[in-house]
């Protein structure tokens, strides 16, 4: 058992949330009961995940994609009203950590992808520490690399060829970072991995001679939130369950 305030203070400090300029508030987004026993984590704070948290008798719901994004309608109506009402009905707190979780060098989404695939990390892609670059243990073909990604994420990636070259030097940034392909080009890597793809990403990859792998927004961001949940549970004496609500994107 722990207190909500202690958990929030610790996690905010752990992820250094004050250092980030983000698109949504990081930390406590909805306040629930003050004493907590059970933590449920998941990628996005959807109604399906809320229902699963209720079924698991969660006191805290920990997510990567929380609420109150800077360009959304601020009114509490429709879907937002139903979600918020359900959380408050069961007195469940919502904690959301976006860019700070992407960037954490151990528990973050990109750090956890490196662990999953055995990438050697050599540096970060931007001043906030979001995105990484490094290398594979050996050269591999685009097709062979795609098979590794599919096996690890249990989702078939979309492979865009930028030429005939093998892959050794790579950059990666989970989620919707397809436009960071330009940063990857500047780094001179052989391939860039992110979650999503735009129409123009195909042309940039082909004309710039860099392979692009769209591995899935949800699929690339499962691992940081689970690692964070496991860490917090161990640190604060909580029960933790990671729940993966399937999303094909």
KEPASE-424760 format. One record per residue (C-alpha): x, y, z; residue in three letters. Coordinates in steps of 0.001 Angstrom, whole numbers, plus 500000, padded with zeros to 6 digits. Example, Ala and Ser with C-alpha at 12.3 -4.5 7.8 and 13.67 -1.06 7.14 Angstrom:
# residues 2
+--------+--------+--------+------+
|     px |     py |     pz | rest |
+--------+--------+--------+------+
| 512300 | 495500 | 507800 |  ala |
| 513670 | 498940 | 507140 |  ser |
+--------+--------+--------+------+
***
This chain:
# residues 249
+--------+--------+--------+------+
|     px |     py |     pz | rest |
+--------+--------+--------+------+
| 500000 | 500000 | 500000 |  unk |
| 501125 | 503539 | 499300 |  unk |
| 499664 | 507010 | 499032 |  unk |
| 498677 | 508640 | 495764 |  unk |
| 500674 | 511768 | 496595 |  unk |
| 503827 | 509762 | 497250 |  unk |
| 503439 | 507835 | 493987 |  unk |
| 502831 | 510981 | 491928 |  unk |
| 505733 | 512904 | 493465 |  unk |
| 508129 | 510010 | 492952 |  unk |
| 507077 | 509372 | 489334 |  unk |
| 507181 | 513051 | 488374 |  unk |
| 510731 | 513274 | 489717 |  unk |
| 511777 | 509960 | 488163 |  unk |
| 510685 | 511104 | 484696 |  unk |
| 511818 | 514742 | 485167 |  unk |
| 508520 | 516018 | 483786 |  unk |
| 509374 | 519703 | 484303 |  unk |
| 512105 | 519463 | 481655 |  unk |
| 509641 | 518706 | 478841 |  unk |
| 507543 | 520873 | 476585 |  unk |
| 504673 | 518511 | 475825 |  unk |
| 501249 | 518373 | 474169 |  unk |
| 499352 | 517303 | 477304 |  unk |
| 499851 | 517551 | 481082 |  unk |
| 502193 | 514967 | 482553 |  unk |
| 501521 | 513463 | 485945 |  unk |
| 498217 | 513332 | 487791 |  unk |
| 495362 | 514083 | 485389 |  unk |
| 492395 | 512821 | 487436 |  unk |
| 492534 | 512491 | 491222 |  unk |
| 491055 | 509429 | 492906 |  unk |
| 491348 | 507832 | 496346 |  unk |
| 494316 | 508910 | 498517 |  unk |
| 495439 | 505418 | 499578 |  unk |
| 496317 | 502996 | 496794 |  unk |
| 496924 | 499261 | 496491 |  unk |
| 496471 | 498264 | 492839 |  unk |
| 497975 | 499806 | 489720 |  unk |
| 496841 | 499039 | 486183 |  unk |
| 498879 | 500267 | 483212 |  unk |
| 498179 | 500470 | 479504 |  unk |
| 499058 | 502509 | 476439 |  unk |
| 495988 | 504761 | 476110 |  unk |
| 493263 | 505840 | 478542 |  unk |
| 490350 | 504511 | 476501 |  unk |
| 487012 | 503283 | 477800 |  unk |
| 488107 | 499684 | 477180 |  unk |
| 491147 | 500192 | 479402 |  unk |
| 489065 | 501972 | 482053 |  unk |
| 486632 | 499040 | 482117 |  unk |
| 489538 | 496607 | 482433 |  unk |
| 490997 | 498692 | 485287 |  unk |
| 487642 | 498565 | 487081 |  unk |
| 487498 | 494791 | 486607 |  unk |
| 490971 | 494532 | 488183 |  unk |
| 489875 | 496783 | 491083 |  unk |
| 492552 | 499343 | 490245 |  unk |
| 493143 | 502428 | 492359 |  unk |
| 495403 | 504030 | 489744 |  unk |
| 495401 | 503858 | 485951 |  unk |
| 498851 | 504615 | 484487 |  unk |
| 499058 | 505412 | 480758 |  unk |
| 501296 | 506834 | 478065 |  unk |
| 498445 | 508549 | 476200 |  unk |
| 496349 | 510386 | 478743 |  unk |
| 493847 | 513195 | 478268 |  unk |
| 493581 | 516984 | 477826 |  unk |
| 495693 | 517402 | 474684 |  unk |
| 496467 | 520975 | 473711 |  unk |
| 494425 | 521078 | 470488 |  unk |
| 491370 | 519129 | 471606 |  unk |
| 487976 | 520542 | 472533 |  unk |
| 488272 | 521382 | 476263 |  unk |
| 484578 | 520802 | 477005 |  unk |
| 483645 | 517763 | 479098 |  unk |
| 481083 | 516317 | 476693 |  unk |
| 480505 | 513112 | 474723 |  unk |
| 483289 | 510559 | 474894 |  unk |
| 485374 | 512658 | 477287 |  unk |
| 482422 | 513030 | 479681 |  unk |
| 481711 | 509288 | 479655 |  unk |
| 485334 | 508371 | 480303 |  unk |
| 485785 | 510903 | 483094 |  unk |
| 482474 | 509982 | 484690 |  unk |
| 483452 | 506310 | 484789 |  unk |
| 486827 | 507010 | 486402 |  unk |
| 485299 | 509287 | 489012 |  unk |
| 482459 | 506875 | 489723 |  unk |
| 485034 | 504276 | 490803 |  unk |
| 487407 | 506837 | 492390 |  unk |
| 490318 | 505789 | 490133 |  unk |
| 493223 | 508164 | 489570 |  unk |
| 494638 | 508721 | 486089 |  unk |
| 498363 | 509281 | 485624 |  unk |
| 499654 | 510095 | 482140 |  unk |
| 503262 | 510408 | 480996 |  unk |
| 503914 | 511212 | 477338 |  unk |
| 507266 | 512606 | 476164 |  unk |
| 508940 | 512048 | 479548 |  unk |
| 508230 | 508347 | 479159 |  unk |
| 509425 | 508289 | 475551 |  unk |
| 512722 | 509799 | 476669 |  unk |
| 513611 | 507978 | 479894 |  unk |
| 516983 | 506257 | 479325 |  unk |
| 516004 | 503039 | 481133 |  unk |
| 512214 | 502751 | 481401 |  unk |
| 511282 | 504755 | 478300 |  unk |
| 509625 | 503471 | 475160 |  unk |
| 512742 | 503878 | 473046 |  unk |
| 515045 | 502421 | 475694 |  unk |
| 512755 | 499412 | 476043 |  unk |
| 512696 | 498894 | 472260 |  unk |
| 516501 | 498777 | 472372 |  unk |
| 516319 | 496078 | 475051 |  unk |
| 513686 | 494109 | 473137 |  unk |
| 515693 | 494055 | 469901 |  unk |
| 519248 | 494198 | 471214 |  unk |
| 520035 | 497598 | 469688 |  unk |
| 523221 | 499313 | 470833 |  unk |
| 522278 | 502886 | 471759 |  unk |
| 524824 | 505580 | 470940 |  unk |
| 522881 | 508812 | 471402 |  unk |
| 519569 | 510683 | 471334 |  unk |
| 517826 | 512386 | 468434 |  unk |
| 516741 | 515672 | 470029 |  unk |
| 517501 | 518029 | 472910 |  unk |
| 514778 | 516513 | 475104 |  unk |
| 516266 | 513045 | 474714 |  unk |
| 513366 | 511701 | 472645 |  unk |
| 514405 | 509168 | 470009 |  unk |
| 517649 | 507221 | 469809 |  unk |
| 520284 | 506204 | 467311 |  unk |
| 522795 | 503383 | 467361 |  unk |
| 523514 | 500151 | 465570 |  unk |
| 522691 | 496487 | 465162 |  unk |
| 525123 | 493759 | 466162 |  unk |
| 525566 | 492822 | 462496 |  unk |
| 524448 | 493869 | 459044 |  unk |
| 521034 | 492613 | 457996 |  unk |
| 518763 | 493044 | 455007 |  unk |
| 515635 | 495184 | 455173 |  unk |
| 513517 | 492051 | 454835 |  unk |
| 515441 | 490242 | 457553 |  unk |
| 515160 | 493228 | 459846 |  unk |
| 511437 | 493398 | 459166 |  unk |
| 511099 | 489777 | 460260 |  unk |
| 512880 | 490578 | 463524 |  unk |
| 510543 | 493509 | 464146 |  unk |
| 507473 | 491390 | 463413 |  unk |
| 508618 | 488634 | 465755 |  unk |
| 509346 | 491060 | 468579 |  unk |
| 506241 | 493241 | 468290 |  unk |
| 503887 | 490494 | 467077 |  unk |
| 502754 | 492824 | 464320 |  unk |
| 503810 | 492929 | 460668 |  unk |
| 505615 | 496223 | 459943 |  unk |
| 505395 | 498215 | 456728 |  unk |
| 508797 | 498295 | 455038 |  unk |
| 509753 | 501143 | 452707 |  unk |
| 512979 | 500511 | 450841 |  unk |
| 515442 | 503332 | 450380 |  unk |
| 517809 | 501290 | 448245 |  unk |
| 519733 | 498031 | 448119 |  unk |
| 521939 | 498640 | 451154 |  unk |
| 521999 | 496444 | 454247 |  unk |
| 521153 | 497833 | 457679 |  unk |
| 523641 | 498352 | 460508 |  unk |
| 523272 | 501973 | 461650 |  unk |
| 519748 | 502777 | 462793 |  unk |
| 517624 | 505425 | 464479 |  unk |
| 514290 | 504849 | 466181 |  unk |
| 511535 | 506847 | 467814 |  unk |
| 508317 | 505206 | 468956 |  unk |
| 504814 | 506415 | 468120 |  unk |
| 503963 | 509049 | 465537 |  unk |
| 507481 | 510266 | 464743 |  unk |
| 507506 | 509579 | 461013 |  unk |
| 508612 | 513135 | 460234 |  unk |
| 511733 | 512555 | 462308 |  unk |
| 512996 | 510701 | 459272 |  unk |
| 514700 | 514001 | 458414 |  unk |
| 516666 | 513859 | 461675 |  unk |
| 517605 | 510265 | 460838 |  unk |
| 518837 | 511327 | 457401 |  unk |
| 521047 | 513970 | 459011 |  unk |
| 522500 | 511279 | 461276 |  unk |
| 523453 | 509225 | 458211 |  unk |
| 521819 | 506005 | 459381 |  unk |
| 520770 | 503133 | 457144 |  unk |
| 517213 | 502846 | 458482 |  unk |
| 514719 | 504682 | 460666 |  unk |
| 511988 | 502996 | 462722 |  unk |
| 508868 | 504658 | 464060 |  unk |
| 505256 | 503748 | 464615 |  unk |
| 503256 | 505487 | 461902 |  unk |
| 503743 | 506583 | 458300 |  unk |
| 502485 | 509467 | 456160 |  unk |
| 502119 | 509599 | 452397 |  unk |
| 505178 | 511783 | 452011 |  unk |
| 507332 | 509498 | 454188 |  unk |
| 507539 | 507046 | 451304 |  unk |
| 508974 | 509629 | 448924 |  unk |
| 511423 | 510998 | 451494 |  unk |
| 512765 | 507501 | 452179 |  unk |
| 513129 | 506549 | 448530 |  unk |
| 514674 | 509821 | 447418 |  unk |
| 517015 | 510108 | 450403 |  unk |
| 518311 | 506542 | 450374 |  unk |
| 517115 | 505522 | 453821 |  unk |
| 514959 | 502530 | 454727 |  unk |
| 511821 | 503321 | 456726 |  unk |
| 510030 | 500862 | 458982 |  unk |
| 506510 | 501729 | 460209 |  unk |
| 506153 | 499280 | 463074 |  unk |
| 502896 | 500506 | 464659 |  unk |
| 502198 | 503391 | 467033 |  unk |
| 500590 | 501202 | 469681 |  unk |
| 502974 | 498296 | 469142 |  unk |
| 506097 | 500416 | 469672 |  unk |
| 504718 | 502017 | 472837 |  unk |
| 503628 | 499020 | 474904 |  unk |
| 506937 | 498473 | 476609 |  unk |
| 507755 | 501737 | 478367 |  unk |
| 504492 | 501962 | 480270 |  unk |
| 504751 | 498324 | 481349 |  unk |
| 508333 | 498827 | 482529 |  unk |
| 507315 | 501970 | 484418 |  unk |
| 504386 | 500162 | 486044 |  unk |
| 506611 | 497272 | 487123 |  unk |
| 509152 | 499703 | 488588 |  unk |
| 506543 | 501722 | 490501 |  unk |
| 504876 | 498605 | 491876 |  unk |
| 508169 | 497274 | 493205 |  unk |
| 509146 | 500646 | 494653 |  unk |
| 505826 | 501379 | 496355 |  unk |
| 504561 | 497924 | 497307 |  unk |
| 501684 | 497891 | 494808 |  unk |
| 500035 | 495176 | 492762 |  unk |
| 500530 | 495879 | 489048 |  unk |
| 498816 | 494546 | 485939 |  unk |
| 499669 | 495677 | 482420 |  unk |
| 496682 | 495397 | 480097 |  unk |
| 497231 | 495472 | 476345 |  unk |
| 494134 | 496744 | 474550 |  unk |
| 494744 | 495717 | 470947 |  unk |
| 495093 | 498518 | 468403 |  unk |
| 496117 | 497783 | 464778 |  unk |
| 497574 | 501273 | 464190 |  unk |
+--------+--------+--------+------+
***
